[in-house]
Amino acid sequence: MNNLKDRVTIYQVAQAAGVSLATVSRVINNQGNVTPATRQKVEATIKKLGYKPSGLAQALATNKTTNIGVIIPSANYVYISNLLSGISEVAKQKGFVLTLFTTSHSREEALSMIEKVITTHVDGAIVFDDELGAEDIATINSYSVPTIVIGNTITGDKVGSIHFSYGDELKNIIRTYYKEGGDKEMTFVHVHDGGRLLTHCEHCFIEVHKELGKEYRVTNCDDSYTHTYADFVEAFKKDPAAARGYYVAYRDSLAAAIENAATDAGLAVPGDVEVLSLVGTKYANIVRPTLSSLQIDMSEVGKRAMLMLIDLINNNLEEKTCRFEAHYVARASTRGE
């Protein structure tokens, strides 16, 4: 019998009492516009059915679903998982539920996700997708959905943003490397559809090399550990002398693929090949040699995004932009560590 009671819904209460959903909601939330007789009948029905009020009942009364839509590229990346962990932690504390929408580095797919967010009538949205631009976020804003954008600087009446600073730190790493006698040519490992962050880092990489008058290379790889490993093993074995260099990769998985390919091809890390990961995670400490990387605590980013969104929903967000600075953690994959 207890199992049956657990499945009782507000719809069943309304039907059994012969009243509307709104009336049941007003009784549950102790609001007015309900006659004493009707209130007594609804309360008796609730007791008889063993109904336990849920967030839906409160939503009907307040016209808020306490639901947040979260758009992300993929939950498979460690840094995205860390971001979601931070968002979830605050959402749970503050009584919000999350609806997750994932894309695949496609602007068209991301736009379709925006439409889904709008049609689900969420109270707010957190968007982390490098394929979206200001005009796309404005689509959400035009529907008066409070939105926090991660990874881009966009603001508006209903929009706040969190952006990252990787470029300046990357430039400092490169300047310091050559200033301290680094003698390897650097290669930026480009990933197709890597997004705005990777593109910005690539521009900074090229800019500082031109500033220093240093030769550099840009090479392409798939966004896949397996494919990147296979391609680099082949390249390293084909011409070990030409392979000697300093490689800047997007994420730990790709940096690890390059590092492992070098080792398996008989090259020394960091003697022959040095590797830097731009978006470092916990895996930077797991692989051997450990990976030098740029770090941002993505869990803290998630927490901040959720807190900013709650303030935005309540019209209390004073600072609509927030900046997270990446910091360099030197480990065993680069010279001198």
Backbone torsions as a table, in degrees:
resi	resn	phi	psi	omega
1	MET	NA	-37.0	178.3
2	ASN	-59.4	-37.6	179.6
3	ASN	-63.9	-36.4	177.8
4	LEU	-66.1	-40.4	-179.6
5	LYS	-65.4	-36.5	-179.9
6	ASP	-61.7	-23.9	-176.3
7	ARG	-95.3	1.0	179.9
8	VAL	-67.8	133.9	-178.6
9	THR	-115.6	167.9	177.7
10	ILE	-62.8	-29.3	178.3
11	TYR	-65.0	-40.5	179.7
12	GLN	-67.8	-37.4	177.4
13	VAL	-62.2	-46.8	-179.3
14	ALA	-61.3	-42.7	-179.4
15	GLN	-66.0	-43.9	-178.8
16	ALA	-66.8	-34.3	-179.0
17	ALA	-86.1	-12.7	179.7
18	GLY	72.0	34.6	179.7
19	VAL	-129.8	177.6	-179.8
20	SER	-83.8	164.1	175.5
21	LEU	-60.5	-39.8	-178.8
22	ALA	-62.1	-38.0	179.3
23	THR	-65.0	-45.2	177.5
24	VAL	-59.8	-43.4	179.7
25	SER	-60.8	-42.0	179.8
26	ARG	-64.8	-36.8	178.1
27	VAL	-66.2	-46.5	-178.7
28	ILE	-60.8	-39.4	-176.8
29	ASN	-93.2	9.1	175.6
30	ASN	55.7	45.4	178.3
31	GLN	-100.7	168.5	-177.1
32	GLY	-78.6	-163.0	178.4
33	ASN	63.0	28.6	175.1
34	VAL	-132.2	126.4	-179.7
35	THR	-68.4	153.5	179.3
36	PRO	-55.5	-39.5	-177.7
37	ALA	-66.2	-42.9	179.5
38	THR	-66.9	-40.5	179.3
39	ARG	-61.5	-43.3	-179.9
40	GLN	-63.5	-40.5	-179.8
41	LYS	-65.4	-43.0	179.5
42	VAL	-65.9	-43.2	179.7
43	GLU	-63.3	-37.7	178.3
44	ALA	-66.7	-38.8	178.8
45	THR	-65.8	-42.3	178.0
46	ILE	-59.0	-44.2	-179.2
47	LYS	-66.5	-41.7	-178.0
48	LYS	-65.1	-42.8	-177.5
49	LEU	-82.4	-15.1	-178.0
50	GLY	72.8	32.2	-176.8
51	TYR	-72.5	137.1	175.3
52	LYS	-111.3	117.5	-178.0
53	PRO	-56.1	143.3	179.0
54	SER	-122.2	-179.3	178.3
55	GLY	-61.6	-27.3	-179.3
56	LEU	-64.4	-39.1	179.1
57	ALA	-62.7	-42.2	177.6
58	GLN	-67.0	-36.0	179.8
59	ALA	-62.0	-41.2	179.6
60	LEU	-63.8	-31.8	-178.4
61	ALA	-80.5	-37.9	-174.6
62	THR	-97.2	-8.6	-176.3
63	ASN	63.8	26.8	175.5
64	LYS	-128.6	135.1	-179.9
65	THR	-88.9	-6.8	-173.6
66	THR	50.6	34.3	-176.9
67	ASN	-114.0	131.7	179.8
68	ILE	-113.5	128.4	175.2
69	GLY	-89.2	131.2	-179.6
70	VAL	-120.2	119.7	178.4
71	ILE	-105.8	121.5	180.0
72	ILE	-134.2	159.4	178.9
73	PRO	-67.8	-42.0	-179.2
74	SER	-171.4	145.7	177.1
75	ALA	-87.6	-0.5	-175.9
76	ASN	-78.3	-24.2	179.7
77	TYR	-76.7	139.7	-177.3
78	VAL	-61.6	-42.3	-177.1
79	TYR	-67.1	-29.1	175.2
80	ILE	-72.2	-39.7	176.6
81	SER	-60.7	-40.8	177.5
82	ASN	-64.1	-40.2	176.9
83	LEU	-59.9	-48.0	-179.6
84	LEU	-62.2	-36.2	178.7
85	SER	-60.4	-43.9	178.4
86	GLY	-65.5	-43.3	178.0
87	ILE	-60.9	-46.2	-176.6
88	SER	-63.7	-38.9	-178.7
89	GLU	-60.4	-47.5	-179.9
90	VAL	-70.7	-40.4	-179.8
91	ALA	-58.8	-42.4	179.6
92	LYS	-64.6	-42.7	-179.9
93	GLN	-63.4	-36.3	-173.5
94	LYS	-97.1	2.2	175.5
95	GLY	83.0	23.2	176.5
96	PHE	-102.2	151.7	173.0
97	VAL	-112.3	154.2	-175.4
98	LEU	-113.1	140.2	169.9
99	THR	-116.5	122.6	-172.5
100	LEU	-97.5	133.6	176.9
101	PHE	-125.7	122.6	-177.9
102	THR	-112.7	146.9	178.1
103	THR	-122.0	178.3	-178.3
104	SER	-130.3	53.8	179.8
105	HIS	53.7	41.1	177.5
106	SER	-128.8	124.1	-179.4
107	ARG	-61.9	-39.7	-179.9
108	GLU	-62.1	-42.7	179.9
109	GLU	-68.1	-38.2	178.5
110	ALA	-62.5	-40.0	178.3
111	LEU	-64.7	-36.8	177.4
112	SER	-65.9	-32.6	177.0
113	MET	-67.0	-36.6	177.0
114	ILE	-60.0	-44.0	178.6
115	GLU	-60.0	-40.7	178.4
116	LYS	-64.7	-40.3	178.0
117	VAL	-59.5	-45.1	-178.6
118	ILE	-63.2	-44.3	-175.9
119	THR	-74.3	-15.8	176.7
120	THR	-84.8	-2.6	175.6
121	HIS	56.4	49.1	177.8
122	VAL	-73.7	161.1	177.2
123	ASP	-78.8	-23.8	-179.1
124	GLY	-167.8	171.8	-178.5
125	ALA	-140.9	144.8	170.1
126	ILE	-117.0	122.7	-174.6
127	VAL	-117.6	119.3	173.2
128	PHE	-126.7	93.1	180.0
129	ASP	-153.3	116.9	-175.8
130	ASP	-68.3	-11.5	-177.7
131	GLU	-85.8	-14.3	-175.5
132	LEU	-88.5	144.1	177.9
133	GLY	-112.6	-177.8	-177.3
134	ALA	-60.1	-38.2	-177.9
135	GLU	-67.7	-28.6	179.7
136	ASP	-74.5	-42.4	177.4
137	ILE	-65.1	-32.4	178.3
138	ALA	-62.6	-26.4	177.0
139	THR	-61.1	-45.7	176.1
140	ILE	-64.6	-44.1	-177.6
141	ASN	-60.5	-33.6	-179.2
142	SER	-67.1	-20.4	176.8
143	TYR	-94.4	10.7	178.7
144	SER	59.0	36.4	174.5
145	VAL	-95.9	111.9	178.0
146	PRO	-56.1	131.7	-172.4
147	THR	-138.2	135.7	170.2
148	ILE	-110.6	124.1	-179.5
149	VAL	-100.9	126.9	178.9
150	ILE	-104.8	128.9	176.4
151	GLY	96.6	9.1	-179.9
152	ASN	-154.1	153.9	180.0
153	THR	-101.9	95.3	-179.3
154	ILE	-136.1	130.0	177.6
155	THR	-133.6	163.0	178.9
156	GLY	-178.1	-175.4	-179.3
157	ASP	-57.8	-37.8	-177.2
158	LYS	-118.3	19.0	-175.9
159	VAL	-131.8	131.4	170.7
160	GLY	-124.8	168.2	-176.4
161	SER	-148.1	154.1	172.8
162	ILE	-122.1	125.0	178.9
163	HIS	-123.3	159.9	-175.7
164	PHE	-110.5	148.7	174.9
165	SER	-117.8	103.2	176.1
166	TYR	-110.0	-31.2	-170.3
167	GLY	-60.3	-46.9	-177.4
168	ASP	-63.1	-40.8	-179.9
169	GLU	-68.0	-38.9	177.3
170	LEU	-61.6	-43.3	178.0
171	LYS	-60.9	-41.5	179.7
172	ASN	-63.6	-39.5	179.0
173	ILE	-61.0	-45.1	-177.7
174	ILE	-67.8	-44.3	178.1
175	ARG	-59.7	-45.9	-178.6
176	THR	-64.3	-39.1	-179.1
177	TYR	-57.8	-49.8	-178.2
178	TYR	-74.1	-33.6	178.5
179	LYS	-63.2	-34.3	-177.8
180	GLU	-92.8	14.8	172.2
181	GLY	97.2	12.0	176.6
182	GLY	-60.3	133.7	-173.3
183	ASP	-122.1	9.0	-179.7
184	LYS	-94.2	144.3	174.1
185	GLU	-73.8	137.7	-177.7
186	MET	-92.6	144.0	177.2
187	THR	-125.6	127.7	174.7
188	PHE	-92.5	124.9	-177.3
189	VAL	-91.7	104.0	-175.9
190	HIS	-85.2	136.5	176.6
191	VAL	-114.5	126.6	178.3
192	HIS	-61.8	134.8	-178.4
193	ASP	58.4	35.1	178.4
194	GLY	-71.8	-18.2	176.7
195	GLY	102.2	178.7	-173.5
196	ARG	-64.6	-40.2	-177.7
197	LEU	-62.8	-47.0	-180.0
198	LEU	-64.1	-40.6	178.8
199	THR	-61.3	-42.7	179.1
200	HIS	-63.4	-44.1	179.3
201	CYS	-63.0	-38.4	178.6
202	GLU	-63.9	-41.9	178.4
203	HIS	-62.7	-41.1	179.2
204	CYS	-65.7	-39.7	177.9
205	PHE	-58.4	-48.7	-179.3
206	ILE	-67.0	-42.3	-177.5
207	GLU	-60.8	-45.2	-177.1
208	VAL	-72.1	-31.1	176.4
209	HIS	-67.1	-39.6	177.0
210	LYS	-66.8	-38.4	177.2
211	GLU	-59.7	-40.1	-177.2
212	LEU	-87.6	-9.3	-177.9
213	GLY	70.0	32.5	-177.6
214	LYS	-104.0	143.5	174.6
215	GLU	-70.9	150.9	178.9
216	TYR	-153.5	167.3	176.1
217	ARG	-133.3	155.3	170.7
218	VAL	-126.4	125.6	179.7
219	THR	-125.6	154.7	-177.7
220	ASN	-99.5	148.5	172.3
221	CYS	-147.7	159.5	175.3
222	ASP	-76.2	153.9	176.7
223	ASP	-80.5	62.6	-174.0
224	SER	-153.9	129.5	176.5
225	TYR	-60.3	-48.3	-174.8
226	THR	-59.6	-49.7	-178.0
227	HIS	-67.9	-40.8	180.0
228	THR	-64.3	-42.7	178.1
229	TYR	-59.8	-49.1	-177.7
230	ALA	-62.0	-43.1	-179.2
231	ASP	-64.2	-41.5	-177.3
232	PHE	-75.9	-33.4	174.6
233	VAL	-59.1	-46.0	-179.9
234	GLU	-61.7	-44.9	-178.1
235	ALA	-67.1	-41.1	-178.4
236	PHE	-67.8	-39.0	-179.8
237	LYS	-73.5	-31.1	-177.8
238	LYS	-66.5	-42.0	-178.0
239	ASP	-149.3	82.7	-177.2
240	PRO	-57.2	-36.8	-179.0
241	ALA	-64.4	-43.9	179.9
242	ALA	-70.7	-24.3	-177.1
243	ALA	-75.7	-19.2	-178.6
244	ARG	-59.5	125.0	-178.0
245	GLY	173.9	-176.0	-178.4
246	TYR	-116.1	120.3	-173.8
247	TYR	-111.6	129.7	177.7
248	VAL	-106.2	112.9	-176.3
249	ALA	-111.0	158.5	-174.6
250	TYR	-68.1	-51.9	-174.3
251	ARG	-130.3	169.0	179.5
252	ASP	-56.6	-40.0	-176.6
253	SER	-63.4	-41.1	179.6
254	LEU	-73.5	-37.9	176.9
255	ALA	-63.8	-40.6	178.5
256	ALA	-65.0	-36.5	178.2
257	ALA	-62.2	-42.5	179.6
258	ILE	-67.4	-43.7	179.9
259	GLU	-62.1	-46.3	179.6
260	ASN	-66.5	-36.7	178.1
261	ALA	-64.3	-40.4	179.2
262	ALA	-63.5	-46.8	-179.7
263	THR	-61.5	-44.9	-178.4
264	ASP	-71.4	-17.9	176.9
265	ALA	-91.8	4.9	177.4
266	GLY	88.0	12.0	178.5
267	LEU	-95.5	153.4	-179.0
268	ALA	-95.8	139.5	174.7
269	VAL	-117.8	118.1	11.9
270	PRO	-100.9	12.9	-176.9
271	GLY	-59.5	-51.6	-179.7
272	ASP	-96.1	-40.1	-175.6
273	VAL	-126.8	128.7	173.7
274	GLU	-112.7	145.8	-175.1
275	VAL	-135.6	134.2	176.0
276	LEU	-123.8	132.1	175.1
277	SER	-99.9	128.2	-179.2
278	LEU	-73.6	-45.3	-179.1
279	VAL	-107.8	90.8	-175.8
280	GLY	-81.3	147.2	176.1
281	THR	-135.8	-169.7	-179.9
282	LYS	-61.2	-23.7	-178.5
283	TYR	-69.1	-15.5	177.0
284	ALA	-62.0	-27.6	179.6
285	ASN	-91.9	-9.6	-175.1
286	ILE	-91.3	-41.6	-177.4
287	VAL	-69.6	160.5	178.6
288	ARG	-127.3	126.3	-6.6
289	PRO	-64.0	155.7	178.2
290	THR	-62.0	150.8	-172.6
291	LEU	-94.9	127.8	167.4
292	SER	-67.5	139.9	-173.8
293	SER	-156.6	164.3	168.9
294	LEU	-95.9	135.7	-172.1
295	GLN	-123.9	136.4	165.9
296	ILE	-135.2	133.0	179.3
297	ASP	-74.6	98.0	-174.8
298	MET	-70.5	-24.1	174.7
299	SER	-63.8	-41.3	177.0
300	GLU	-66.4	-34.9	176.0
301	VAL	-61.2	-45.3	179.3
302	GLY	-61.2	-43.2	179.0
303	LYS	-61.9	-46.0	-179.0
304	ARG	-63.8	-40.4	179.7
305	ALA	-61.0	-43.1	-178.2
306	MET	-68.4	-40.9	178.9
307	LEU	-66.0	-40.0	177.1
308	MET	-63.2	-40.3	-178.7
309	LEU	-66.3	-41.4	178.3
310	ILE	-60.3	-44.1	177.3
311	ASP	-63.9	-38.0	179.4
312	LEU	-65.9	-40.9	177.6
313	ILE	-60.3	-38.3	-178.1
314	ASN	-91.1	10.1	179.9
315	ASN	59.6	33.9	-178.8
316	ASN	-116.7	8.1	-176.8
317	LEU	-83.0	109.6	-178.6
318	GLU	-86.3	-47.3	178.4
319	GLU	-97.7	108.6	-173.6
320	LYS	-88.5	-3.0	175.7
321	THR	-126.6	146.1	179.0
322	CYS	-140.4	138.9	-175.7
323	ARG	-119.4	130.6	174.6
324	PHE	-111.7	123.4	-179.4
325	GLU	-91.8	129.1	173.7
326	ALA	-75.9	143.7	176.5
327	HIS	-123.9	147.3	-175.0
328	TYR	-84.6	129.3	173.7
329	VAL	-117.4	108.0	-178.3
330	ALA	-81.5	128.4	178.7
331	ARG	-130.4	-157.2	-167.9
332	ALA	-80.6	-5.7	-177.0
333	SER	-85.8	-4.6	178.5
334	THR	-124.3	159.1	-172.3
335	ARG	-60.4	140.4	173.2
336	GLY	87.8	1.0	-179.1
337	GLU	-104.5	NA	NA
